[in-house]
Amino acid sequence: MPLFCRSWLGVSVPDGAHGKRLPPSPASISTEGSASTTASSSSGPGLGSGSSRLSRCRALARAADDAVRKGRNNASDGTETTDSHTDDLTWVPGDTTEVPRKISAAIGAGRMVSRTISRVERLEEDDDSASDSEECCCHRVQCLFDYGWRDFAEAEAKQICDQLAEGHTEFSMQLRGHEYRFDFSRPGEASQTNKKSGKRRKLRILDRDSPAADEENSPGSSGPAPEAAAQRELGPQSKRGGACQAAIGKYLEGNKHAQSCFDFFEKQEAKLCGEWAVFYHSYSFAALIYEVHAAVASVLFRFRSQYASLPRILVHEFHEIPDAATLVQQFNDKFAENKRDHNPGFRKVGISAMTSLASTGPEACVARVFVQGYSCKDLSFRTVLENVLEACYVPKANVNRLASRVIKLSEKHGLDVSQFGGKPCKSQKAGHLMQIFIKRSLVDQLVYAAEPYGPVDDARMPVSRLVDSDESCLRGQVRIVANPKYFMQANAVRMFVASADPTFHKNRSMFQRELCDAIKELAEPSLRERAATGIYGGTLPSWWTAEDQRNHV
């Protein structure tokens, strides 16, 4: 699928870093300028001296334009093009997954993710021994007593999780000389009952994964020092290998707001290049869904929505495709002959991105898409917004009213919601660009190199080899598994976002505060744990507590 269409809801839209120490997105600078249609011959970010280099840069920029024109011309013959496809948001589901299957998958996926994160944190530890230990202790099962939550013994927790992994949500077990009946059939309402006394106590399951840590060290200062130092020496990923920056100069000329956004992105690359690889995702009308995801994650999961929106939130949808290797296998087995990366099953977990801020292709120029956007069909996704709210456990009776309020808030702060029955943004610039930093040790876990429409680009695999080298990343697409277990943790993924519309870019932090207030009913004690457990698929993060999670941000 061409990258222009990556405005799906299947793509990421964050606006800033999750990490506590990271600065907010750049201040908006209003502009009356528009992108130039010709490349500057004397200036522009990263232009070197010499006529041959300048000619090569111009040729690359012209090639990007030619690819776009070709895509438009092909629209008449029914072939796939960059502008003809729009996101039908079919991947936004009504949640019909059966509880036994969901919680069984949650146990298995939790074990897999827990082992992966543990290996990242203990790079020197033997993988086999790490896997063995995590298999036993990757979940904590807790029981609520009068004095608070208490952990089951590890062996008992494993017995319970083994039952759940086999698909049993109601079962009996002999523990400590007593017979108990366990019921996990309803998210957030798990319980154990003593068969003899009839005493019933509430239960919950926590993933024993890494907490969403507040990283106190400055960006790029922790981790394996020699490797990080070597990466910092190579410099920002978008400029490695002498990569031409002509496209940025060409399309942003005269647009002060867009220039300030790209300047900010360049500074973040320079700051974080030691331990983080970077990818760029373009999107437009899916922004509202990402913003709703971020607000819900802020209320329930400590997500720093003032800095970033969130491309995916339903953790349970990643149980069957938790990582890039599984997505590649599923693509080859199922999606390659069935809509490729347009398949809703692919879009539920995968987003597309480019490997350089100055990328010119294939099929998308990051700077051009940001300032000029791309066409969208005249479709209305009001029902999609309502489905998202309901999937996030907003009470069904309140969904319609809340959807209307969310659209009004969007209009107030300048977010284009014309596809949701609301008003377009005044500037008519509905594009957004997300800068996604992924810890280098997690790149191959979450990212694979892709050709247009999703097939694996074997020549650029593994992605870590490319982004860790001094090679140019100017051309090439990737697909990223936007697993919320990683994307909600600042020690795994950090994101920044820029909006082409100066008004919304400036107002986004306030918009998020008001959006969080609008969905504050999810923070009510009677609903909070049920919603969090349902979204997570039957378990909870190890750091989760019962109070409003915004208190911990």
N, C-alpha and C positions, 0 to 999 in steps of 0.2 A: 504494500500500500504506500502511495506517495506520502511524503512527510507533510505536505501542505494540509492533509486531512487529519493530521494528528491532533486536531482539536477535540478529538473525542473526549468523552468522559473517561476514556481509558487512558488519559494522559495526565501528567502531573502539572499542578498549577501553583505551587507554593510561592510566597512572596518574600521570604526572608529566611534567616537561619533559625533552626529550632534551638540551637545552643544558647544558653543563658548569656554567654559572653559575646555573642555575635551582634554586630550593629544592625539596625533596621535597614529596610530598603532605602535607596537613595531618595532624597527629597525631590519632589517633582518640580521641573522647570517648565513653565508654560511656553508654548511656541506657536508661531503662526506659519512656520516654515514647513515644507514638505520635502520628501526625498527627491534628490536630483535624479535625472534620468541618464546622466552621463558621468563617468568616473572622472575624478579630478586628476589632472596630469602632474600636479605639483605637491599635493598633500594627501593626507589620509593615513589613518593609523597603520603603522607597520610597513609603509612603503619604503623599499630600499632605493638606493641610487643605481643608475645604470639603465640604458635604454632597453636591454634585453629583459631585465627583470620587470620593468614597467610594462613592456609589451605582453609578457606572460601574464601579469596581473590583469591587464585589460582583457586578454583572451579568456581567462577564467570567468570574469564577470559577464562577458558576452555569452559564454557557454551556458551560464546559469539562466540568462534571459531566453536563449534559444530553447532550453529545456522546458521553460514555462510556456512559451508560445506553442511548442510541439504538443504539450499536454492539452492546451486549449483547442488546437486544431483537431486533435484526435477525438474530442468530445462528440463530434457529429457522427463518427462511425461506431460508437458504442463501446470503445475500448476504455480501459481504466485510465483516468487522468488525475492530475493533481487538483484541479478545480471542480471536476464534476462530482466527486464523492463528498458527501457530508456525513457526519456522524448521526446515525439514526437512533443512537443510544439504546439499542436493543439489548446491550449487555447489562443495563440497569434492571435488576430482577425484582419481581415479587418473590419473596423468600418462601420457596416451596420445599426446601430441603428437609427431609425427615430428621427429627431430633436424634435418633440412634445413630444414623449415618453421620450426621454432623459432628456429634461429640466424639464418636469413634475416630473420625478423621482428625479432630482437634488434638486428641491424645497422640496420634502418630506424628502429625505435623509439629506439635510442640516438642516432641523428642528430637525431631530432625533439626528444627531451628535452634533448639537449646544446644545441641552438639556443635552446630556451626559457629554460633556466637562464642562458645567456650573455646573453640580452636583459634578463633581470632584473638581472644584475650590471652591464650596460653600457647603462643606460637612455638615455644620450645618443647611442649609436652607431646608425648607419643600419641598419635591419632587413635590407635586401637584402644589404648587404656582410657583415653578420654571418652570414646564412644561407649565403652563398657560402663563407665561410671555414670554417664549421662542417661543411659538406658534405664538405670535404676532410680535416678533421683531428679529427673527433669520436671516433675510435677510435685507440688505440695497439695495435699488434701487437708482441709481444715474443718473443724467442727466448732460451732458457736456455743459457748457456755455463758453463764451469767457474768463472768469476769472477762469475757472477750473471746477472740478466736484462738484456737489451739491446734497445732499441727498433729496429724496422725503420725505414728512411728513410720519410718521410711518403708519398712517391709509391708506394713498394712496399706500405705498409700499405693505401693506398687500393685498389690493385689486388687485394689479398687480400680486403678487405672487399667489393669489388664482386662478386667471385666468390661469396662467401657470401650476399650480398644476393639473388643470382639463384637461390639454392637449392642451390648446389654445395658439398658438404662434403668431397669428394675431387677434387683437380684438380692439374695440373702447371703450373709457371711457370718462365720463364727469368729469373733474377735475378743480376746481377753476373757474368755469364759462365758460370753454372752452371745446370743443370736440376734443379729440386726437385719432389718430390711432396709435397703438403700433405694432411693428413687431420684433419678436424674432426668426424668422425662420432660421437665419444664425448665427452660433457661432461667437462672436466677432464683429458683425455688427448690433446689436440691435438698434432700433431707435423709436422715437416718432415724429409724424407729426401733427401739428395743422391743422385741416381740413379746417378752414376758411382762414388762411394766407398762408398755404403751408410750413411754417417754419419747417424744420426737424432738430432734435437734436439727438446726439448719446446717448445711454443708456448702463448701465451695472449693473449687480447684484453681490453683495458681500455677502458671507456667514458671518454672525455675530458670527463666532466662535473665539476661542482663537488664537492670533497670534503666529507665530513660534518664541517664545520668546528667547532672549539671556538670559540664566539663570545666573545671576551674583553670586548667592550663590553657595558655594561649593557643590559637589554632596552629596546628602543625608542629607543636613543641613536644608532644608525647610520642610514645611508640618507639619502634626501632630507630635510633638516632642515625646510624650510618645510611640506611635506606632513605629515610626522610631527607637527610642532607643532600644525598645524591639527586633526589627528585627536585629539590629546591634549586640545585645548581643548574638543572636542565631548564628551569623556568616554567612559565605558564603554558599549559597544554596547547592552547589555541595558537601559540606562536612558535612552537617547536618545529625543528626541521626547516626553518626559514619560511614558514607558511605565509603566503601572501594575504594581506589584510585589505585588499582593494575593495572587496564587496562592502565592507563596513563603511569605508570612506565614500563609496559611490551612493549607497542608498540612504545614508544618514545625513548627508550634506544639507545644511540649512535647517535641520530639525534638532533644535537644542535639547529638547526633552529626551528624544531617542538617544542622542549622543551622550547625555548624562547617564542614562540607564546602562549603555554599553560600557562607558567608562567605569561605572561601578562594578559591572561584571568582570572587567579586566583586572581591577584591583583585587577582587575576591579570588580570582584565579591565582594571582601572584602570591596572595597571603596563604592560601590553602594548598598549594601544589605539592607540598612536601608529602602529605599523607593521604591526599584525596584526589581521585580522578574526577573529571567534570564532564557533564553531558547537558545538551540544550534541547528543550522540548517546547514546541510551538502549539498554541491552541487558541480558541476564541470563545464561542458561546458555552463551551463546557465549563467555563470559569465559575459560573454560579454553583454548579454541583460540587466542584472542588472546594469552594468557599463554605458550603454547607457541611461537607465532610470535615473541614478544619474546625468549624465551630463545635460540632458534635464531639470531635476528638479532644478539643480543649476542655469541654465540660466533663467528659467521662475519662479521658486518658492522659491528661497533663500535656497535651500537644500545644506548642507555642504558636497559636494561630495568629498572633499579632505579627509574626514574622513570615509565616508560610501557609499556603493552603495545602490541601492534601488530595492527591489523585484518587486514592482508594481508601476505604475505611473498613469494609466488611472482611474481617480477618478470615472468617470461615470459608470465603470463596477462594482462598489460597491454599486450602488444605490439600487439594489434589494436584495443584501446580504451584509449589512453594518456591521454585527456583528456576534459573535459566535453563539448566540441563533438562529439566522436566518439560519446560515449555517447548524447547527444541524437539524433543521426542514427540510431544503431542502435535506439534506443527506437522512433522513428517508423517505421523500416523493418521491424523484426522483433518487438519486444517488446510494442508497443501492442496487438496482437491475439493475443498469446500470453503470458498470465500477467503482463503488464506488469512491474513491478519485482519480482515474484516469480520471474520467469524466472531459472534458474540462470546464464545468460549475463550477465544484469544484475548479479546478486548477486556474481559473481566479482570484479567491479571496483567496484561502487557500494555506498555506505552512505548511510543517511538521517540527517538531523539537523535541528535547529531553530535559529533565528537569535537566540534570546534565552534567558537563564537563567530568565526569568519567563514563557516562552511558555505560552499557554493553548490553542493550536491552530494549524491545524485538526487535530482528532482526537487530540491529545495535550497534556497539561499536564506539563511537564518535572518540576516538583516532585512532583506526584502520582504519576507513574510511578516516580520514584526511591524514594519511601517505601512505596508500596503494591505496586509491581511489577505484573505481569500474568500471566494464567494460561498454563500450558504443558501441552501434551498429555503423557500418560504414555508417553514414547518413550525409547529408549535409543540413544545415539550413540557407544557404545564403538568401533564399527567406524570411525566418522568420525574419532575421535581417532587410531586406528591409521593411517588413510589419510593424515592430516596428517603424522604422524611419518615415514611412508614417503616422502611427497612431498618431505620435507625431508632425504631421503637418509640417514635412520637405516637401518642394515643390516636387511634384512627379517627375518633370524633373531632380531633383538633387539627387534623392534617390540612384540610382545605383552608381553614382560617389562617394557619401558620404559613402556608405556601403564599397566600396573598400578601401577608405581612413581609415575607422575605423579598418578594418581588418589589414591593414599595420601598423597602430599605435599599435595595439595589439601585432603583431609579434615583433615590435621594442622593446617593453617593457617586453616581455616574457610571455604574457597571451596566454594560449593554445586556438587557434582558429581552430583546425583541423576539428571540426564539421561544420565550416562555410567556408570551402574551403581554409583555411590558414594553417599555420604551427603549429605543436605541440610545447609545451614548451620543452626546452632542457633536463630538469630533468626528464621528463615523469611523473611528479607529478602534476596532473591537479586538485587536490582537493582543496576546500576552505571550511572554517568553519566560520559561522556568529554567533556572540554572540549578542543576542537580549535582551535588558533590557526594560521591560514594567512597567510603574507605577503601583504599587500594586492596586490602586483604579480602574485601567482599565483592570486588568487581566481577570476577568470573562466576560467583554465586548468583548474581542478580542480572547480569548483562550478557547478551551475545551480539556479535556483529551480524548485521542483516543487509540483504539486498532489498530493493523496493518491494513492498508487499509482504515482507517477512521471511523469505528463505534465508538460511544461514549463508553468510559470506565467508566461506572456509579460508580464503586467503588472508583474512584479517583476524582469524581466531588463533589463540584466545585473545579476548579484548585486552586483558591485562598486559600482554606483551606489547601491544601497540601503545597504550596510554602510559606505560612505564618507560618507553623508549624516547629517543630524540627524533623519531620519525614525524613527519607532518601528519596531522589528523584532519587536514582540511576537507577531505572528501570521505564520506562514509556514514551510513546510518547504523543505529543499534536499536535493539528492543530491550526494554528494562522491565523486569518483574517488580511491580510497584507494591511489594508485600508490606502491608502496614506494620507488621512486627518489626521491620527494619526502618521504614519511613517515619515512624513515630519515635524513633530513638536517635537523639542527636549524636551519639557516639558511633552511629552506623551510616546515616544519611543526613545531609544538610541541604537546605534548599533556599533559594532566593527567587523572587519573581519581579518582573517589571511589566507594566501595562502601557500599551501605546497611547491610551487615552490619559492625558495628564491629570485630569480631574480625579478619576478613580485611583490612579497611582498614588496621588497625594492623600486621598481619603481612606485608603484601604484599612489602615489600622483602626480608625474609628468605626468603619463599617463592620469589622470583625467584633469589636466590643459590643456593638448594638445587636449584631446577629447572635452572639452568645447569650445576651440578655433575652432575646426573642425565644430561644429554645431552652430557657432556664428550667422549664418543667422537667427536663431530663435529669436535672440535678436534685429533684425531690427524692428524699430517702426511699420512698415507696417504689420508685421506678429506676433509680440510678443503677443499682446492682443488676437488676433484671436486664436493663438495656445494655449495660457493659458486657454481661455474660452472653447475651444473645448475639451481639456484634462480634464478639471474640469466638463464638461457636461452641460455648459450653465451658470454657475456662476463663481465667482472668490473668492479666500480667502479674508478675511476682511483686511488683511495687505498688499494686493497686490497693487503695483504701476506700472506705465507705463514704467519706465526706466529698464535697464538691472538689473535683480535681483541679479546678482553677486556683485553689488556694495554694497549690504546690508549684505553680508555674513561676 
